[in-house]
């Protein structure tokens, strides 16, 4: 009886080990990433040493994406989930919170990259209460950190550090350092490209507040946004649009920059309302796209090229 009972206990223990969700030494870690942009960054760090699944297809708007049931299951079975955070993945927030509560390692990248407040235009800080606690401003921090190549150079290090927590035997930091060098080179190239734009013309009107990090890094000014707030899901009032038109005329802005992942109807209404020749130029902001914008490096370079072309013609 004792031998029989001991064998039963051993069998149960072996089954439990076999059913564990932890990666075995021969298993590649499974990583689920929310956006196509972060998917590219993670893939540069992990190479073929982990499996990477990206939830959002190219062209998707990160603010309103909803996960399928199959994707929710993969999130819960992942060794690591990499999300942007700071409210970007509005539609995924409950799913990610539930996964974290169930013990899934959910890593939010943007809070690690020295985030800045949203930049909407001239009146950014008019309504702020200086006596509020810093924690109360978390929802005012801009999640669009990938628009700054210097921050994304550091992003590789942060991702590698998280991977070291689940697989300390693999060298994740080596590829992250190579990615750092690549992104710094991209930054210098963009800096040189944008330097051909006259200082007086370094002003932007954008579809929504997605270029704050770009403006902060390269010393540009965001005059205003078509959609108020930091989400592409907002709806401007007629007063908001009238104020934007007045700001465009006052600052002598000649271009509105829109994005591939959102409709540009309102931007074209504003351009028509200005009453003079206005360009509407489409950039990539929330998602990767067709080549050359099918990688973060290509996307940032292509955006800089289009901005420079629009403002120097």
C-alpha positions as CSV (number, residue, x, y, z in Angstrom):
1,X,0.0,0.0,0.0
2,X,2.8,2.4,0.9
3,X,4.6,1.7,-2.4
4,X,1.4,2.1,-4.4
5,X,0.6,5.4,-2.7
6,X,4.1,6.7,-3.2
7,X,3.9,5.9,-6.9
8,X,0.6,7.8,-7.2
9,X,2.0,10.9,-5.6
10,X,5.1,10.8,-7.9
11,X,2.8,10.5,-10.9
12,X,0.7,13.5,-9.9
13,X,3.9,15.5,-9.3
14,X,5.2,14.6,-12.7
15,X,1.9,15.6,-14.3
16,X,2.0,18.9,-12.5
17,X,5.5,19.6,-13.7
18,X,4.5,18.7,-17.3
19,X,1.6,21.1,-17.2
20,X,3.6,24.1,-15.8
21,X,3.4,27.2,-18.0
22,X,7.0,28.1,-17.2
23,X,9.4,27.7,-20.1
24,X,11.7,24.7,-20.0
25,X,15.4,25.1,-20.7
26,X,14.8,24.0,-24.3
27,X,11.7,26.2,-24.8
28,X,11.8,29.7,-26.2
29,X,10.0,32.3,-24.1
30,X,6.7,33.4,-25.6
31,X,6.2,37.1,-25.8
32,X,3.0,38.9,-26.7
33,X,3.3,42.6,-27.8
34,X,0.4,45.0,-28.2
35,X,1.4,47.3,-31.1
36,X,3.2,46.7,-34.4
37,X,5.8,49.4,-33.4
38,X,6.7,47.7,-30.1
39,X,6.7,44.3,-32.0
40,X,9.4,45.6,-34.2
41,X,11.5,46.8,-31.2
42,X,11.1,43.6,-29.3
43,X,11.9,41.5,-32.4
44,X,15.2,43.5,-32.8
45,X,16.1,42.6,-29.2
46,X,15.1,38.9,-29.1
47,X,15.9,37.8,-32.7
48,X,15.0,34.1,-33.0
49,X,15.6,33.3,-29.3
50,X,11.9,33.9,-28.4
51,X,8.5,33.7,-30.1
52,X,6.9,37.1,-30.6
53,X,3.2,37.6,-31.4
54,X,1.9,41.1,-32.1
55,X,-1.7,41.7,-31.3
56,X,-2.5,44.8,-33.5
57,X,-2.1,44.5,-37.3
58,X,-0.3,47.2,-39.2
59,X,-2.6,50.2,-39.7
60,X,-4.6,49.6,-36.5
61,X,-5.3,52.5,-34.2
62,X,-3.9,51.5,-30.8
63,X,-6.5,53.6,-28.9
64,X,-9.5,51.6,-30.0
65,X,-8.2,48.1,-30.7
66,X,-10.1,45.2,-29.2
67,X,-8.5,41.7,-28.7
68,X,-10.2,38.6,-29.9
69,X,-10.9,35.6,-27.6
70,X,-8.0,33.7,-29.0
71,X,-5.7,36.7,-28.4
72,X,-6.9,37.0,-24.8
73,X,-6.0,33.4,-24.3
74,X,-2.5,33.9,-25.7
75,X,-2.0,36.9,-23.4
76,X,-2.8,34.7,-20.4
77,X,-0.4,32.0,-21.6
78,X,2.6,34.3,-22.4
79,X,5.8,34.4,-20.5
80,X,5.9,38.2,-21.0
81,X,3.5,40.7,-22.3
82,X,5.0,44.0,-23.6
83,X,2.6,46.9,-23.7
84,X,3.1,50.6,-24.2
85,X,1.1,51.8,-21.2
86,X,0.1,55.4,-20.2
87,X,-3.4,54.8,-21.5
88,X,-2.4,54.1,-25.1
89,X,-4.1,50.7,-25.4
90,X,-7.5,52.0,-24.2
91,X,-9.5,49.0,-25.6
92,X,-7.0,46.5,-24.2
93,X,-6.7,47.9,-20.7
94,X,-9.2,45.6,-19.0
95,X,-7.6,42.5,-20.6
96,X,-4.1,43.5,-19.6
97,X,-5.2,44.3,-16.0
98,X,-6.9,40.9,-15.7
99,X,-3.8,39.1,-17.0
100,X,-1.6,40.9,-14.5
101,X,-4.0,40.0,-11.7
102,X,-3.7,36.4,-12.8
103,X,0.1,36.5,-12.5
104,X,1.1,37.2,-16.1
105,X,4.2,39.3,-16.3
106,X,2.9,42.5,-18.0
107,X,5.5,45.1,-18.8
108,X,4.5,48.6,-19.7
109,X,7.4,50.3,-21.5
110,X,6.4,54.0,-21.7
111,X,6.6,54.8,-18.0
112,X,10.2,53.7,-18.0
113,X,11.2,56.2,-20.7
114,X,11.0,59.5,-18.8
115,X,7.5,60.4,-20.2
116,X,6.5,64.0,-20.7
117,X,3.0,65.7,-20.4
118,X,0.9,66.0,-23.5
119,X,1.6,69.0,-25.9
120,X,-1.6,70.4,-27.4
121,X,-0.6,73.9,-28.3
122,X,-0.1,77.3,-26.7
123,X,-2.6,76.8,-23.8
124,X,-1.4,73.4,-22.5
125,X,-1.0,74.5,-18.9
126,X,-3.8,77.1,-18.5
127,X,-6.1,74.8,-16.5
128,X,-3.6,72.9,-14.4
129,X,-3.7,73.2,-10.7
130,X,-0.2,73.7,-9.4
131,X,-1.2,72.3,-6.0
132,X,-2.2,68.9,-7.3
133,X,0.0,65.9,-6.4
134,X,2.3,64.6,-9.1
135,X,0.5,61.2,-9.1
136,X,-2.7,63.0,-10.2
137,X,-1.0,63.9,-13.4
138,X,-0.2,60.4,-14.6
139,X,-3.2,60.4,-17.0
140,X,-1.7,63.6,-18.5
141,X,1.5,61.9,-19.6
142,X,2.0,61.3,-23.3
143,X,2.2,57.6,-24.3
144,X,3.7,58.3,-27.8
145,X,7.3,57.7,-26.7
146,X,8.2,55.9,-29.9
147,X,8.2,59.2,-31.8
148,X,11.6,60.0,-30.1
149,X,14.4,57.7,-31.4
150,X,16.6,58.5,-28.4
151,X,14.0,57.2,-26.0
152,X,13.5,54.1,-28.2
153,X,17.3,53.5,-28.1
154,X,16.8,53.1,-24.3
155,X,13.7,51.0,-24.8
156,X,15.8,48.1,-26.0
157,X,17.7,48.1,-22.7
158,X,14.5,48.1,-20.8
159,X,13.1,45.2,-22.7
160,X,16.3,43.3,-22.3
161,X,16.2,43.8,-18.6
162,X,12.7,42.4,-18.4
163,X,13.7,39.3,-20.5
164,X,16.6,38.7,-18.1
165,X,14.0,38.3,-15.3
166,X,12.4,35.3,-17.2
167,X,15.5,33.9,-18.9
168,X,18.7,35.0,-17.2
169,X,20.8,32.5,-19.1
170,X,20.4,34.2,-22.5
171,X,22.3,37.3,-23.5
172,X,19.5,39.8,-24.2
173,X,21.5,42.9,-23.5
174,X,24.0,42.4,-26.3
175,X,21.4,42.8,-29.1
176,X,19.8,45.7,-27.1
177,X,23.1,47.6,-27.2
178,X,23.3,47.1,-31.0
179,X,19.7,48.4,-31.3
180,X,20.7,51.4,-29.1
181,X,23.5,52.3,-31.6
182,X,21.1,51.9,-34.5
183,X,18.5,54.3,-33.0
184,X,21.1,56.9,-32.1
185,X,22.3,56.8,-35.7
186,X,18.6,57.4,-36.8
187,X,18.3,60.3,-34.4
188,X,21.4,62.0,-35.9
189,X,20.1,61.4,-39.4
190,X,16.7,62.9,-38.6
191,X,18.4,65.8,-36.8
192,X,20.4,66.6,-39.9
193,X,17.3,66.3,-42.2
194,X,15.2,68.6,-40.1
195,X,18.0,71.1,-39.9
196,X,17.2,72.1,-43.5
197,X,13.8,73.5,-42.4
198,X,14.0,77.3,-41.6
199,X,13.6,77.9,-37.8
200,X,10.5,80.1,-38.4
201,X,8.8,77.1,-40.1
202,X,9.4,74.5,-37.4
203,X,5.7,74.5,-36.3
204,X,3.2,71.7,-36.5
205,X,-0.5,71.2,-36.5
206,X,-1.3,67.5,-36.1
207,X,-4.4,65.3,-36.2
208,X,-4.1,64.5,-32.5
209,X,-1.4,65.0,-29.8
210,X,1.1,62.4,-31.0
211,X,4.1,64.5,-31.9
212,X,5.0,65.9,-28.4
213,X,8.1,63.8,-28.1
214,X,9.2,64.7,-31.7
215,X,8.7,68.4,-30.9
216,X,10.5,68.1,-27.5
217,X,13.5,66.2,-29.0
218,X,14.0,68.5,-32.0
219,X,12.9,71.9,-30.7
220,X,9.7,72.2,-32.7
221,X,6.5,73.8,-31.7
222,X,3.1,72.1,-31.7
223,X,0.6,75.0,-32.6
224,X,-2.5,72.8,-32.1
225,X,-4.3,69.5,-32.8
226,X,-7.5,68.8,-34.8
227,X,-8.7,66.3,-32.2
228,X,-8.5,67.6,-28.6
229,X,-6.8,65.4,-26.0
230,X,-4.3,62.7,-26.3
231,X,-6.5,60.0,-27.9
232,X,-7.5,59.8,-31.5
233,X,-11.0,58.9,-30.3
234,X,-11.9,62.5,-29.2
235,X,-14.4,64.7,-30.9
236,X,-13.7,68.4,-31.3
237,X,-16.5,71.0,-30.9
238,X,-17.1,73.7,-33.5
239,X,-15.4,76.1,-31.0
240,X,-12.4,73.9,-30.8
241,X,-12.1,73.9,-34.6
242,X,-12.6,77.7,-34.8
243,X,-9.8,78.2,-32.2
244,X,-7.5,75.9,-34.2
245,X,-8.2,77.9,-37.4
246,X,-7.4,81.1,-35.6
247,X,-4.1,79.6,-34.3
248,X,-3.1,78.5,-37.8
249,X,-3.7,81.9,-39.2
250,X,-1.9,83.7,-36.4
251,X,1.1,81.4,-36.6
252,X,1.1,81.3,-40.4
253,X,1.1,77.5,-40.5
254,X,0.9,76.0,-44.0
255,X,0.6,72.2,-43.3
256,X,-1.6,69.9,-41.2
257,X,-0.1,66.5,-40.5
258,X,-2.6,63.6,-40.3
259,X,-2.0,59.9,-39.8
260,X,-2.6,56.7,-41.7
261,X,-4.5,55.1,-38.8
262,X,-7.2,57.7,-38.5
263,X,-9.6,59.5,-40.9
264,X,-8.5,62.9,-42.1
265,X,-11.9,64.4,-42.8
266,X,-11.8,66.9,-39.9
267,X,-8.3,68.0,-40.9
268,X,-9.4,68.7,-44.4
269,X,-12.4,70.7,-43.1
270,X,-10.0,72.8,-41.0
271,X,-7.7,73.2,-44.1
272,X,-10.6,74.5,-46.2
273,X,-11.8,76.8,-43.4
274,X,-8.4,78.5,-43.2
275,X,-9.2,80.0,-46.6
276,X,-5.9,79.7,-48.3
277,X,-3.7,77.0,-49.8
278,X,-3.0,74.4,-47.0
279,X,-1.3,71.1,-47.4
280,X,-2.6,68.0,-45.6
281,X,0.3,65.5,-45.3
282,X,-0.2,61.9,-44.0
283,X,2.4,60.4,-41.6
284,X,2.7,57.2,-39.6
285,X,2.0,57.6,-35.9
286,X,0.1,54.8,-34.2
287,X,1.2,51.9,-36.3
288,X,3.8,50.7,-38.8
289,X,2.7,50.5,-42.5
290,X,3.9,49.7,-45.9
291,X,7.6,50.0,-46.8
292,X,9.6,52.0,-46.0
293,X,7.5,52.5,-42.8
294,X,7.3,48.8,-42.0
295,X,9.9,49.1,-39.3
296,X,10.3,51.8,-36.6
297,X,13.5,53.0,-38.1
298,X,11.9,53.3,-41.6
299,X,8.8,54.9,-40.1
300,X,10.7,57.6,-38.2
301,X,13.0,58.3,-41.3
302,X,10.0,58.5,-43.6
303,X,8.1,60.8,-41.3
304,X,11.1,63.1,-41.1
305,X,11.5,63.1,-44.9
306,X,7.8,64.0,-45.4
307,X,7.9,66.7,-42.8
308,X,11.0,68.2,-44.2
309,X,9.7,68.0,-47.8
310,X,6.4,69.7,-46.8
311,X,8.0,72.5,-45.0
312,X,10.8,73.3,-47.5
313,X,8.9,73.2,-50.8
